[in-house]
Amino acid sequence: MIRALSRTSPEAKEFIKFLRIDLSQHRVHLKFSKTRKVRFSKDLLTAGFFLEPTERKWGMIRIGCGNRKPINILMTLAHEYAHFIQWKRHDSIWKHFTDDPLCGLAYVELEKRTESDAVNLLREWNIPANYGAIRSRSRAYISYLRDTEINN
């Protein structure tokens, strides 16, 4: 486990342990990076991402941890795990987005739902956190995405 998470709550450690097992059963690696951002594509750095597995290649959840608070790392992890769950359950919102990834409004709705699911995951695992602050950051992120879509 990455050093930033080594001093987190026992609930957080159990959450990560559970995720590693669940992800590996579906051919998805969980990787933490020492850098703050991770490269998703040639032109995109992000706090974390989920890539679906294919027939030939394992998928991945990768999370940037450098100079970030443990709760922010855990929220990013829960967010990407929520995407994994959407993929695993063949959720219509995930399918709609992956069928048409250029549709900005579909992306905003996907991310809005995923943020909510991520907060619910942390609550289900009784992860100690300031949930008011987490919700505030989630709302700011969704507002940013909406503003970005309007300006494009």
N, C-alpha and C positions, 0 to 999 in steps of 0.2 A: 504494500500500500504506500502511496506517495506520502512524504513526510507531513505535508499540510493536513492530512486526514488522520495522522497517527494519534493525535490527542483529542479526537472527536468522541462523542458519547458512545456508550456501548450499543445503543440503538442504531446509530449511524454505521457502526462497524458491522452489525448484523445485517443491516440493509444492503451494504456493499457485498457482503459474503453471499447473501441470497441472490443478488443480481448476477454475480459472477457465475453461479451455478445455473441459473435460469438461462442466461445468455449462452453459455457453453453448450447447453442441451439443444440450442437452436442454431449452433454453428456461428456464434457471434462472439468476437473477442472484446474484452473491456481493457482499454489502455488509457493510462494517465500520462500526461506530458508535463515536464518541468517548466515548459513555457506557458505564458499567460494565454496565448491563442494557439490554435492548431490549424494547419492548412487543410482546408476541405477540397479546394481545387486550386488551379494555377493562380487565380486572381482573388481568392476568398479565404481570409483568415476568420476564425470564429472561436467562441468559447468552447464549443463542443459540437459533435455531429454523430449521426447514426447512418450507417450504410447497410443496406440489406445484403444478406448472403446470396450468392448465386449457386448454381449447380457445381461450379468448379472452385469457387472461392468463398472463404468464410467472410461474414460481415464484420462490422466493427462499430463500437461506440468508443469515441476518443474524446477525452476531456482535457482542456488546458488548466493547469493548476497554479502556475507561477504567479506569485504575489497576489493571491486571491484568498479571501476569507473562506474557511471551511464550509460555512453554510452556503456561500455562493457556488462553491464547487459542487456541493450536494444538490443544490437546486438545478444546476446544469445537468448533473448526472440523472436526476429524476426526470427532467425534461426529455433528455435523449432516450431514457428508458421508456417513457410514455410513448415516444415515436415507435420504439421497438414493439410495444404492446399493440399499437395501432396496426403495425405491419403484421404481427403474429395473428391477430384476430380478423385480419382482412377487413378492417374498419373502412366504411365507405369514405370517410373524410381523408384517410391516407391514400386510398385508391384513387379518389378524385384528384388529389394533388399530384400523385406520381404519374397519372395519365396525362396531366396538363400542367407541368411544373412552371410554365411561364405565366399562368393565370394568377396575377397578384392577389386578387381577392380571395381565391382559394387558399393561398399561402397564409394570408392574414388570419383567416378563419381556422385553419389548421393550427397555427401557432397559438391563437387565443385558447382553443380547446386544450392544447398540449400544456400550456402554462397552468391552466386550472387542474388538469390531471396530475401534473407534477406536484403542485401544492397538496393535493389530496393524498398522493403517495407519501409525502413526508409526514403528513398528519397521521395516516394509517400506521406508519412505523414509529409513531411517537417521537420523532426527531425533535429535540428541543430547539426552538427557533423563535424569532420575532416574526410571526406570520403577518402582522400588519405591514411591516417593512417589505417582506417578500411580495405581498400582493401589490404594494405600491410600485415596486420595481417591475413586476409583471405588467401592470397597467401602462407604465412608461414605455416598456418594450413594445407592447401592442400599439400604442399611440405612435411611436416612432415608425413602426412598420406601415401603419395606415398613412402617415404623412409621406413616407417614402413612395408609396404606391400612387398617391394623389399627384405627387410632383414628377412622376415618370411618364 
